[in-house]
Amino acid sequence: MMQSKSRLLWACRRGMLELDVLLQPFVQEHYEQLSETDQSLFQRLLECDDPDLFNWFMGHRQCPDPQLDRMVHVILSHNQPAA
């Protein structure tokens, strides 16, 4: 199910600055270029609890779901500053 960009941006407002600064820019700049499969995967990722997301994005723990873990790394790779 394709969600509107505004609904996704709202879902990215997590109440944790560390998550907000990763997720919101990703939706604004990269989400539309993802395949439908990856868009669905991203939406699934947003259903996870904030503490889990925080631990996965900060590298404290690895996501146990290989597909979601790949999406975490996709988001992180788009968040790297240009060298």
Backbone torsions as a table, in degrees:
resi	resn	phi	psi	omega
1	MET	NA	123.1	-179.6
2	MET	-82.4	124.2	176.6
3	GLN	-96.5	152.5	176.5
4	SER	-68.9	154.7	-178.4
5	LYS	-61.1	-39.0	-179.5
6	SER	-65.2	-36.9	177.3
7	ARG	-67.9	-38.9	177.8
8	LEU	-65.1	-43.9	178.8
9	LEU	-60.1	-40.1	177.3
10	TRP	-63.1	-42.3	179.8
11	ALA	-66.1	-23.4	179.4
12	CYS	-79.6	-11.7	177.3
13	ARG	-78.2	99.8	-169.5
14	ARG	-101.6	-14.7	-175.6
15	GLY	86.6	0.5	173.5
16	MET	-120.8	116.3	-176.8
17	LEU	-53.9	-40.1	-178.1
18	GLU	-59.5	-35.9	178.7
19	LEU	-79.4	-41.0	-179.7
20	ASP	-58.1	-43.1	-176.4
21	VAL	-73.4	-15.0	174.0
22	LEU	-90.1	-48.0	-169.4
23	LEU	-78.8	-45.5	-176.4
24	GLN	-63.1	-48.5	177.6
25	PRO	-62.7	-33.7	178.7
26	PHE	-61.5	-45.1	179.1
27	VAL	-63.8	-45.2	-177.0
28	GLN	-64.8	-35.8	-170.4
29	GLU	-105.9	-23.8	-170.2
30	HIS	-130.1	-21.4	-171.9
31	TYR	-56.0	-44.5	-175.4
32	GLU	-65.8	-20.1	178.6
33	GLN	-86.2	-9.3	179.1
34	LEU	-71.5	153.3	172.5
35	SER	-66.4	162.9	177.5
36	GLU	-58.5	-37.8	178.9
37	THR	-61.7	-46.4	-179.5
38	ASP	-71.0	-31.6	174.9
39	GLN	-62.7	-43.3	177.1
40	SER	-63.6	-39.2	178.7
41	LEU	-64.3	-41.7	177.3
42	PHE	-61.3	-43.6	179.1
43	GLN	-62.5	-37.4	176.6
44	ARG	-64.6	-39.3	179.3
45	LEU	-60.5	-38.4	-179.5
46	LEU	-66.2	-15.9	178.1
47	GLU	-80.9	-10.1	-178.9
48	CYS	-76.0	158.3	179.7
49	ASP	-71.9	146.1	-178.6
50	ASP	-55.7	-45.3	179.8
51	PRO	-59.6	-37.3	177.3
52	ASP	-65.8	-47.8	178.9
53	LEU	-57.4	-45.9	180.0
54	PHE	-57.1	-49.2	-178.9
55	ASN	-62.5	-38.9	-179.8
56	TRP	-69.5	-45.7	-177.6
57	PHE	-70.5	-31.1	-179.7
58	MET	-86.3	-3.8	177.3
59	GLY	79.7	15.1	178.5
60	HIS	-75.4	-31.2	178.6
61	ARG	-145.3	156.7	174.5
62	GLN	-96.0	138.4	176.6
63	CYS	-63.5	131.2	-178.4
64	PRO	-71.1	-18.2	178.6
65	ASP	-92.0	114.9	-175.8
66	PRO	-58.2	-35.9	-180.0
67	GLN	-68.7	-45.6	178.4
68	LEU	-66.0	-36.6	177.2
69	ASP	-61.3	-40.2	177.9
70	ARG	-62.7	-41.0	179.5
71	MET	-65.5	-38.3	175.3
72	VAL	-56.2	-45.2	-178.6
73	HIS	-70.3	-33.3	175.0
74	VAL	-61.4	-47.0	-179.5
75	ILE	-63.6	-45.2	179.3
76	LEU	-62.1	-38.5	-178.4
77	SER	-67.4	-31.3	177.1
78	HIS	-78.4	-10.8	-177.8
79	ASN	-96.7	-4.3	-179.5
80	GLN	-70.8	136.0	176.5
81	PRO	-66.9	145.9	178.8
82	ALA	-65.1	136.2	-177.9
83	ALA	-83.5	NA	NA
